[in-house]
Amino acid sequence: MDKEAKLELLKSKRQKCIVYTRVMGYHRPVESFNIGKTGEHKQRLQFTQ
């Protein structure tokens, strides 16, 4: 079975994942961002201590 066929079989089990981020002290879903804020979010770097 190739990779594409496996993905087709699993499609029915998939569900949407909502990503939240902290903006100005509160959490907000990334999908509700406007175009500018979405681009800014994609450019962010992960903080590692």
N, CA, C and O atoms as a GROMACS GRO file, in nm:
protein
  196
    1MET      N    1   0.085  -0.118   0.000
    1MET     CA    2   0.000   0.000   0.000
    1MET      C    3   0.089   0.125   0.000
    1MET      O    4   0.180   0.136   0.083
    2ASP      N    5   0.064   0.215  -0.091
    2ASP     CA    6   0.148   0.336  -0.098
    2ASP      C    7   0.100   0.442   0.001
    2ASP      O    8  -0.005   0.428   0.064
    3LYS      N    9   0.178   0.546   0.014
    3LYS     CA   10   0.154   0.652   0.111
    3LYS      C   11   0.020   0.722   0.088
    3LYS      O   12  -0.052   0.752   0.183
    4GLU      N   13  -0.014   0.748  -0.038
    4GLU     CA   14  -0.140   0.816  -0.071
    4GLU      C   15  -0.261   0.734  -0.029
    4GLU      O   16  -0.358   0.789   0.022
    5ALA      N   17  -0.255   0.604  -0.052
    5ALA     CA   18  -0.367   0.516  -0.016
    5ALA      C   19  -0.386   0.513   0.136
    5ALA      O   20  -0.500   0.510   0.184
    6LYS      N   21  -0.276   0.512   0.210
    6LYS     CA   22  -0.285   0.512   0.356
    6LYS      C   23  -0.349   0.640   0.407
    6LYS      O   24  -0.431   0.637   0.499
    7LEU      N   25  -0.312   0.754   0.346
    7LEU     CA   26  -0.370   0.882   0.388
    7LEU      C   27  -0.520   0.886   0.358
    7LEU      O   28  -0.597   0.941   0.438
    8GLU      N   29  -0.562   0.829   0.248
    8GLU     CA   30  -0.705   0.824   0.214
    8GLU      C   31  -0.782   0.744   0.318
    8GLU      O   32  -0.891   0.784   0.358
    9LEU      N   33  -0.726   0.633   0.362
    9LEU     CA   34  -0.793   0.551   0.462
    9LEU      C   35  -0.807   0.624   0.596
    9LEU      O   36  -0.907   0.609   0.666
   10LEU      N   37  -0.707   0.703   0.630
   10LEU     CA   38  -0.708   0.773   0.759
   10LEU      C   39  -0.786   0.905   0.757
   10LEU      O   40  -0.810   0.963   0.862
   11LYS      N   41  -0.826   0.952   0.640
   11LYS     CA   42  -0.895   1.081   0.629
   11LYS      C   43  -1.023   1.086   0.712
   11LYS      O   44  -1.055   1.189   0.770
   12SER      N   45  -1.095   0.974   0.719
   12SER     CA   46  -1.221   0.973   0.793
   12SER      C   47  -1.198   0.986   0.944
   12SER      O   48  -1.289   1.026   1.017
   13LYS      N   49  -1.078   0.954   0.991
   13LYS     CA   50  -1.047   0.961   1.134
   13LYS      C   51  -0.985   1.094   1.175
   13LYS      O   52  -0.962   1.118   1.294
   14ARG      N   53  -0.956   1.180   1.079
   14ARG     CA   54  -0.892   1.307   1.108
   14ARG      C   55  -0.992   1.408   1.163
   14ARG      O   56  -1.112   1.401   1.133
   15GLN      N   57  -0.942   1.501   1.243
   15GLN     CA   58  -1.024   1.611   1.290
   15GLN      C   59  -0.940   1.738   1.292
   15GLN      O   60  -0.817   1.733   1.299
   16LYS      N   61  -1.006   1.851   1.285
   16LYS     CA   62  -0.938   1.979   1.278
   16LYS      C   63  -0.871   2.010   1.412
   16LYS      O   64  -0.928   1.990   1.519
   17CYS      N   65  -0.749   2.060   1.404
   17CYS     CA   66  -0.673   2.098   1.523
   17CYS      C   67  -0.671   2.251   1.530
   17CYS      O   68  -0.629   2.317   1.435
   18ILE      N   69  -0.716   2.306   1.641
   18ILE     CA   70  -0.717   2.452   1.658
   18ILE      C   71  -0.594   2.492   1.739
   18ILE      O   72  -0.575   2.445   1.851
   19VAL      N   73  -0.512   2.578   1.682
   19VAL     CA   74  -0.389   2.623   1.747
   19VAL      C   75  -0.415   2.758   1.813
   19VAL      O   76  -0.466   2.850   1.749
   20TYR      N   77  -0.381   2.768   1.940
   20TYR     CA   78  -0.396   2.893   2.014
   20TYR      C   79  -0.259   2.953   2.040
   20TYR      O   80  -0.160   2.881   2.053
   21THR      N   81  -0.254   3.085   2.048
   21THR     CA   82  -0.131   3.153   2.085
   21THR      C   83  -0.166   3.268   2.178
   21THR      O   84  -0.280   3.315   2.180
   22ARG      N   85  -0.070   3.311   2.254
   22ARG     CA   86  -0.093   3.418   2.351
   22ARG      C   87  -0.067   3.552   2.283
   22ARG      O   88   0.042   3.577   2.231
   23VAL      N   89  -0.168   3.638   2.284
   23VAL     CA   90  -0.156   3.771   2.223
   23VAL      C   91  -0.201   3.874   2.325
   23VAL      O   92  -0.314   3.870   2.374
   24MET      N   93  -0.113   3.965   2.358
   24MET     CA   94  -0.144   4.074   2.451
   24MET      C   95  -0.205   4.024   2.581
   24MET      O   96  -0.299   4.084   2.633
   25GLY      N   97  -0.152   3.914   2.633
   25GLY     CA   98  -0.194   3.866   2.764
   25GLY      C   99  -0.310   3.769   2.766
   25GLY      O  100  -0.349   3.724   2.874
   26TYR      N  101  -0.368   3.735   2.652
   26TYR     CA  102  -0.476   3.636   2.651
   26TYR      C  103  -0.458   3.542   2.532
   26TYR      O  104  -0.386   3.574   2.438
   27HIS      N  105  -0.522   3.427   2.537
   27HIS     CA  106  -0.506   3.325   2.433
   27HIS      C  107  -0.612   3.341   2.325
   27HIS      O  108  -0.729   3.367   2.354
   28ARG      N  109  -0.569   3.326   2.200
   28ARG     CA  110  -0.656   3.345   2.084
   28ARG      C  111  -0.625   3.240   1.980
   28ARG      O  112  -0.509   3.204   1.962
   29PRO      N  113  -0.727   3.188   1.909
   29PRO     CA  114  -0.699   3.092   1.802
   29PRO      C  115  -0.630   3.160   1.684
   29PRO      O  116  -0.668   3.270   1.643
   30VAL      N  117  -0.528   3.095   1.631
   30VAL     CA  118  -0.451   3.150   1.519
   30VAL      C  119  -0.538   3.166   1.395
   30VAL      O  120  -0.515   3.258   1.315
   31GLU      N  121  -0.638   3.080   1.377
   31GLU     CA  122  -0.722   3.087   1.257
   31GLU      C  123  -0.805   3.215   1.249
   31GLU      O  124  -0.856   3.249   1.142
   32SER      N  125  -0.819   3.288   1.362
   32SER     CA  126  -0.897   3.411   1.359
   32SER      C  127  -0.811   3.534   1.330
   32SER      O  128  -0.863   3.646   1.326
   33PHE      N  129  -0.680   3.516   1.309
   33PHE     CA  130  -0.590   3.627   1.280
   33PHE      C  131  -0.616   3.683   1.142
   33PHE      O  132  -0.661   3.612   1.052
   34ASN      N  133  -0.588   3.813   1.125
   34ASN     CA  134  -0.594   3.873   0.992
   34ASN      C  135  -0.466   3.837   0.914
   34ASN      O  136  -0.378   3.772   0.970
   35ILE      N  137  -0.456   3.877   0.790
   35ILE     CA  138  -0.344   3.838   0.703
   35ILE      C  139  -0.209   3.881   0.760
   35ILE      O  140  -0.113   3.803   0.757
   36GLY      N  141  -0.201   4.002   0.810
   36GLY     CA  142  -0.075   4.052   0.865
   36GLY      C  143  -0.030   3.976   0.988
   36GLY      O  144   0.087   3.941   1.002
   37LYS      N  145  -0.124   3.951   1.078
   37LYS     CA  146  -0.091   3.880   1.201
   37LYS      C  147  -0.055   3.735   1.172
   37LYS      O  148   0.031   3.679   1.239
   38THR      N  149  -0.120   3.671   1.073
   38THR     CA  150  -0.088   3.534   1.034
   38THR      C  151   0.056   3.526   0.984
   38THR      O  152   0.129   3.434   1.021
   39GLY      N  153   0.098   3.622   0.900
   39GLY     CA  154   0.235   3.625   0.850
   39GLY      C  155   0.335   3.645   0.962
   39GLY      O  156   0.441   3.583   0.963
   40GLU      N  157   0.301   3.733   1.055
   40GLU     CA  158   0.389   3.758   1.169
   40GLU      C  159   0.403   3.631   1.254
   40GLU      O  160   0.512   3.600   1.302
   41HIS      N  161   0.294   3.559   1.274
   41HIS     CA  162   0.297   3.436   1.354
   41HIS      C  163   0.386   3.330   1.289
   41HIS      O  164   0.456   3.258   1.360
   42LYS      N  165   0.383   3.320   1.156
   42LYS     CA  166   0.465   3.221   1.085
   42LYS      C  167   0.614   3.252   1.097
   42LYS      O  168   0.697   3.162   1.088
   43GLN      N  169   0.650   3.379   1.115
   43GLN     CA  170   0.790   3.419   1.123
   43GLN      C  171   0.848   3.406   1.264
   43GLN      O  172   0.969   3.418   1.282
   44ARG      N  173   0.764   3.382   1.362
   44ARG     CA  174   0.813   3.372   1.500
   44ARG      C  175   0.906   3.252   1.519
   44ARG      O  176   0.892   3.150   1.453
   45LEU      N  177   0.999   3.268   1.610
   45LEU     CA  178   1.091   3.160   1.645
   45LEU      C  179   1.048   3.100   1.779
   45LEU      O  180   1.000   3.172   1.867
   46GLN      N  181   1.067   2.970   1.793
   46GLN     CA  182   1.036   2.904   1.920
   46GLN      C  183   1.143   2.940   2.021
   46GLN      O  184   1.262   2.939   1.989
   47PHE      N  185   1.103   2.971   2.143
   47PHE     CA  186   1.195   3.004   2.250
   47PHE      C  187   1.245   2.875   2.314
   47PHE      O  188   1.166   2.790   2.354
   48THR      N  189   1.377   2.862   2.323
   48THR     CA  190   1.436   2.748   2.393
   48THR      C  191   1.528   2.803   2.502
   48THR      O  192   1.607   2.893   2.478
   49GLN      N  193   1.515   2.747   2.619
   49GLN     CA  194   1.590   2.796   2.732
   49GLN      C  195   1.724   2.730   2.743
   49GLN      O  196   1.801   2.760   2.834
   0.00000   0.00000   0.00000
